[in-house]
Amino acid sequence: MAIERIPCIYILANRYNGALYVGVTSNLVGRILQHRDETFDGYTKKYGIKRLVYFEIADTMEAATAREKQLKRYKRDWKRNLIERENPAWNDLAVGLGLPPLTT
């Protein structure tokens, strides 16, 4: 059975109004698990960025990649406003996708 791929743009944070990371994936749940497990060295591992605070679904990976580049160009305040329009408390949206709540 083939796994359905859904292009997504996502924003992670380490806490309310904390450090942000913008990424793109075709497997949002799998990518969140990689961030939580600290699979890769880098910015998200260094700063403990694991909380899914925003995501968008795109029609294609090309559209998702273009949107990711667009979001990365915006200043922090613009990204914070984007998050707070949909998720004012900066809750971990991964819980709604079936992942357990973060413990730290």
N, CA and C of each residue as an Amber inpcrd file, in Angstrom:
protein
   312
   0.8410000  -1.1830000   0.0000000   0.0000000   0.0000000   0.0000000
   0.8860000   1.2460000   0.0000000   0.6060000   2.1910000  -0.8620000
   1.3750000   3.4270000  -0.9550000   0.9360000   4.3970000   0.1420000
   1.9030000   5.1060000   0.6800000   1.6130000   6.1290000   1.6820000
   1.2560000   7.4160000   0.9460000   0.1330000   8.0120000   1.3240000
  -0.2870000   9.2600000   0.7010000   0.6620000  10.3790000   1.1080000
   1.1160000  11.1340000   0.1570000   2.0000000  12.2670000   0.4030000
   1.2020000  13.5530000   0.2880000   1.3040000  14.3890000   1.2990000
   0.5820000  15.6510000   1.3130000   1.5990000  16.7730000   1.5180000
   1.8250000  17.6130000   0.5150000   2.7810000  18.7100000   0.6490000
   2.3240000  19.7080000   1.7120000   3.2130000  20.0200000   2.6460000
   2.8990000  20.9460000   3.7370000   4.0610000  21.8950000   3.9880000
   3.6970000  23.0910000   4.4130000   4.6420000  24.0630000   4.9420000
   4.3380000  24.1300000   6.4290000   5.3530000  24.1590000   7.2570000
   5.0940000  24.1520000   8.6950000   6.0220000  25.1080000   9.4260000
   5.5600000  25.5450000  10.5950000   6.3850000  26.3640000  11.4820000
   6.4240000  25.6770000  12.8350000   7.6360000  25.4890000  13.3360000
   7.8590000  24.9410000  14.6650000   8.3810000  26.0350000  15.5760000
   8.1520000  25.8740000  16.8700000   8.6870000  26.7910000  17.8760000
   9.1570000  25.9720000  19.0710000  10.0390000  26.5590000  19.8660000
  10.4760000  25.8480000  21.0700000   9.6170000  26.2000000  22.2840000
   8.8610000  27.2910000  22.1810000   7.9500000  27.6960000  23.2610000
   7.1250000  28.8630000  22.7340000   6.1860000  29.3310000  23.5370000
   5.3830000  30.4940000  23.1670000   6.3090000  31.6580000  22.8320000
   6.1270000  32.2160000  21.6370000   6.9020000  33.3630000  21.1620000
   8.4060000  33.0940000  21.1860000   8.8010000  31.8440000  21.0380000
  10.2110000  31.4720000  21.0810000  10.8430000  31.3990000  19.7050000
  11.9230000  30.6420000  19.6280000  12.6450000  30.4500000  18.3720000
  11.7420000  29.7370000  17.3690000  11.8420000  30.1420000  16.1040000
  10.9920000  29.6010000  15.0450000  11.8150000  28.8670000  13.9930000
  11.1630000  27.8910000  13.3590000  11.7490000  27.1820000  12.2230000
  10.6600000  26.9820000  11.1890000  10.9480000  27.3250000   9.9470000
  10.0160000  27.1280000   8.8410000  10.5470000  25.9950000   7.9730000
   9.6770000  25.0290000   7.6710000  10.0970000  23.8990000   6.8510000
   9.0220000  23.4570000   5.8850000   9.3770000  22.4930000   5.0370000
   8.4580000  21.9370000   4.0530000   8.6400000  20.4230000   4.0400000
   7.5570000  19.6940000   3.8180000   7.6120000  18.2410000   3.8090000
   6.4140000  17.6830000   3.0530000   6.5160000  16.4250000   2.6800000
   5.3560000  15.7400000   2.1120000   4.7810000  14.7350000   3.1090000
   5.3610000  14.6940000   4.3100000   4.9050000  13.7850000   5.3680000
   5.0190000  14.5240000   6.7010000   4.0170000  15.3100000   7.0310000
   4.0970000  16.1910000   8.1970000   4.2900000  15.4220000   9.4980000
   3.5130000  14.3870000   9.7270000   3.6420000  13.6310000  10.9800000
   5.0350000  13.0180000  11.0850000   5.5090000  12.4240000  10.0060000
   6.8530000  11.8330000  10.0140000   7.9320000  12.8580000  10.2800000
   7.7990000  14.0360000   9.6780000   8.8070000  15.0810000   9.8780000
   8.7780000  15.6040000  11.3120000   7.5900000  15.7560000  11.8860000
   7.4920000  16.2030000  13.2800000   8.1710000  15.1810000  14.1910000
   7.9560000  13.9060000  13.9270000   8.6080000  12.8620000  14.7250000
  10.1300000  12.9570000  14.6120000  10.6320000  13.2600000  13.4180000
  12.0800000  13.4330000  13.2550000  12.5900000  14.5990000  14.0910000
  11.8540000  15.7020000  14.0950000  12.2630000  16.8480000  14.9210000
  12.2200000  16.4780000  16.4020000  11.1780000  15.7970000  16.8210000
  11.0530000  15.4170000  18.2290000  12.1400000  14.4400000  18.6600000
  12.5140000  13.5390000  17.7600000  13.5640000  12.5590000  18.0630000
  14.9620000  13.1260000  17.8680000  15.0490000  14.3780000  17.4010000
  16.3220000  15.0390000  17.1230000  17.1740000  14.1950000  16.1810000
  16.5270000  13.7060000  15.1180000  17.1740000  12.8470000  14.1330000
  18.3560000  13.5380000  13.4640000  18.2280000  14.8210000  13.1980000
  19.2650000  15.5470000  12.4760000  19.8800000  16.6310000  13.3650000
  21.1810000  16.8140000  13.2330000  21.8470000  17.9180000  13.9100000
  21.4640000  19.2170000  13.2150000  21.5190000  20.2980000  13.9400000
  21.2390000  21.5920000  13.3280000  20.4610000  22.4950000  14.2550000
  19.8640000  23.5030000  13.6530000  19.1840000  24.5760000  14.3680000
  18.0800000  24.0580000  15.2820000  17.2070000  23.1900000  14.7670000
  16.0790000  22.7340000  15.5830000  16.5420000  21.8950000  16.7650000
  17.5550000  21.0860000  16.5720000  18.0860000  20.2800000  17.6740000
  18.7820000  21.1770000  18.6990000  19.5880000  22.1050000  18.2200000
  20.3370000  22.9960000  19.1140000  19.4140000  23.7860000  20.0390000
  18.2710000  24.2550000  19.5080000  17.3710000  25.1060000  20.2850000
  16.1150000  24.3930000  20.7840000  16.0430000  23.0790000  20.6020000
  14.9020000  22.3160000  21.1130000  13.5850000  22.7020000  20.4670000
  13.6010000  22.9430000  19.1720000  12.4140000  23.3950000  18.4460000
  11.6310000  22.1710000  17.9900000  10.4920000  21.9080000  18.6660000
   9.7340000  20.6820000  18.4140000   8.2200000  20.8850000  18.3720000
   7.7440000  22.0620000  18.7010000   6.3030000  22.3180000  18.8210000
   5.7490000  22.8150000  17.4870000   4.8140000  22.0740000  16.9000000
   4.1700000  22.4840000  15.6580000   3.1450000  23.5650000  15.9910000
   3.3980000  24.7900000  15.5320000   2.5020000  25.8970000  15.8630000
   1.6970000  26.4000000  14.6610000   2.0880000  25.9600000  13.4510000
   1.3780000  26.4010000  12.2550000   1.7030000  25.4510000  11.1120000
   0.7140000  25.1920000  10.2660000   1.0050000  24.4850000   9.0230000
  -0.0360000  24.8190000   7.9700000   0.3590000  24.6710000   6.7220000
  -0.5060000  24.8600000   5.5620000  -0.3340000  23.6490000   4.6700000
  -1.4030000  23.2560000   4.0030000  -1.3410000  22.2020000   2.9970000
  -1.2770000  22.8690000   1.6320000  -0.3920000  22.3610000   0.7680000
  -0.2430000  22.9030000  -0.5810000  -0.7180000  21.8770000  -1.6110000
  -0.9560000  22.3390000  -2.8130000  -1.4020000  21.4480000  -3.8820000
  -0.2780000  20.5570000  -4.4010000   0.9370000  21.1070000  -4.4670000
   2.0850000  20.3650000  -4.9840000   3.3100000  20.6650000  -4.1260000
   4.3320000  19.8310000  -4.2480000   5.5770000  20.1150000  -3.5330000
   6.2320000  21.3860000  -4.0600000   6.0820000  21.6460000  -5.3460000
   6.6420000  22.8710000  -5.9130000   5.9920000  24.0980000  -5.2800000
   4.6750000  24.0600000  -5.1160000   3.9640000  25.1730000  -4.4730000
   4.3660000  25.2840000  -3.0020000   4.5350000  24.1530000  -2.3380000
   4.9310000  24.1530000  -0.9250000   6.3240000  24.7540000  -0.7620000
   7.2340000  24.3730000  -1.6530000   8.6010000  24.9040000  -1.5860000
   8.6230000  26.4070000  -1.8450000   7.8330000  26.8600000  -2.8000000
   7.7510000  28.2980000  -3.0840000   7.1940000  29.0490000  -1.8730000
   6.1720000  28.4970000  -1.2330000   5.5820000  29.1380000  -0.0470000
   6.5740000  29.1430000   1.1130000   7.3150000  28.0520000   1.2850000
   8.3420000  28.0090000   2.3400000   9.3600000  29.1300000   2.1370000
   9.8310000  29.3010000   0.9260000  10.8030000  30.3660000   0.6390000
  10.2050000  31.7350000   0.9280000   8.9240000  31.9010000   0.5860000
   8.2390000  33.1620000   0.8590000   8.1860000  33.4220000   2.3640000
   7.7680000  32.4200000   3.1490000   7.6640000  32.5980000   4.6030000
   9.0220000  32.8850000   5.2240000  10.0630000  32.2380000   4.7290000
  11.4020000  32.4560000   5.2870000  11.8880000  33.8840000   5.0510000
  11.4010000  34.5260000   4.0010000  11.8060000  35.9130000   3.7180000
  11.1410000  36.9180000   4.6580000   9.9750000  36.5490000   5.2090000
   9.2470000  37.4830000   6.0720000   9.9480000  37.6390000   7.4140000
   9.7810000  38.8000000   7.9920000  10.3570000  39.0710000   9.3120000
   9.5950000  38.3130000  10.3950000  10.2350000  38.1870000  11.5360000
   9.6950000  37.4310000  12.6590000   8.2950000  37.9070000  13.0710000
   8.0800000  39.2180000  13.1410000   6.7700000  39.7400000  13.5560000
   5.6600000  39.2800000  12.6170000   5.9360000  39.2470000  11.3200000
   4.9460000  38.7920000  10.3590000   4.6060000  37.3180000  10.6090000
   5.6380000  36.4910000  10.8560000   5.4210000  35.0610000  11.1350000
   4.6470000  34.8860000  12.4350000   4.9800000  35.6690000  13.4580000
   4.2630000  35.5860000  14.7310000   2.7820000  35.9110000  14.5360000
   2.4970000  36.9440000  13.7510000   1.1000000  37.2950000  13.4690000
   0.3900000  36.1910000  12.6990000   1.0710000  35.5620000  11.7590000
   0.4950000  34.4460000  11.0080000   0.1180000  33.3090000  11.9590000
   1.0220000  32.9630000  12.8540000   0.7630000  31.9020000  13.8360000
  -0.4270000  32.2830000  14.7160000  -0.4180000  33.4940000  15.2350000
  -1.4250000  33.8920000  16.2180000  -2.8250000  34.0840000  15.6190000
  -2.9310000  34.2820000  14.3210000  -4.2600000  34.3330000  13.6840000
  -4.9580000  32.9860000  13.7930000  -4.2070000  31.9050000  13.6660000
  -4.7780000  30.5530000  13.6890000  -4.5930000  29.8470000  15.0340000
  -3.5540000  30.2160000  15.7650000  -3.1680000  29.4900000  16.9720000
  -2.6540000  30.4870000  18.0220000  -3.5410000  31.3100000  18.5830000
  -3.1010000  32.3940000  19.4750000  -2.3510000  31.9300000  20.7210000
  -2.6140000  30.7340000  21.2010000  -1.9220000  30.2330000  22.4020000
  -0.6510000  29.4470000  22.0630000  -0.3350000  29.3460000  20.7970000
   0.8360000  28.5930000  20.3310000   0.7810000  27.1410000  20.8230000
  -0.4140000  26.5510000  20.7710000  -0.5610000  25.1490000  21.1580000
   0.1780000  24.2490000  20.1810000   0.5300000  23.0470000  20.6290000
   1.1900000  22.0780000  19.7660000   0.1360000  21.4100000  18.8840000
   0.0770000  21.7960000  17.6280000  -0.9200000  21.2900000  16.6950000
  -0.6890000  19.8250000  16.3320000   0.4810000  19.2930000  16.6340000
   0.7700000  17.8910000  16.3370000  -0.1350000  16.9590000  17.1360000
  -0.6190000  17.4070000  18.2800000  -1.5400000  16.6000000  19.0880000
  -2.8110000  16.3190000  18.2840000  -3.2890000  17.3030000  17.5640000
  -4.4650000  17.1290000  16.7210000  -4.2270000  16.2180000  15.5270000
  -2.9530000  15.9570000  15.2220000  -2.5990000  15.0430000  14.1350000
  -2.3470000  13.6270000  14.6520000  -2.5790000  13.4260000  15.9590000
  -2.4460000  12.0940000  16.5380000  -1.1560000  11.8320000  17.2880000
  -0.2830000  12.8190000  17.3950000   0.9530000  12.6390000  18.1480000
   0.7350000  12.9730000  19.6170000   1.4870000  12.3460000  20.5140000
   1.3200000  12.6440000  21.9360000   1.8270000  14.0500000  22.2610000
   1.3200000  14.6310000  23.3350000   1.8140000  15.9570000  23.7450000
   3.2940000  15.9080000  24.0940000   3.9570000  17.0310000  23.8940000
   5.3640000  17.1410000  24.2870000   5.4650000  17.0770000  25.8050000
   6.5180000  16.4570000  26.3070000   6.7010000  16.3690000  27.7440000
   7.6150000  17.4440000  28.2830000   8.3810000  18.0970000  27.4000000
   9.2650000  19.1680000  27.8490000   9.0130000  20.4330000  27.0890000
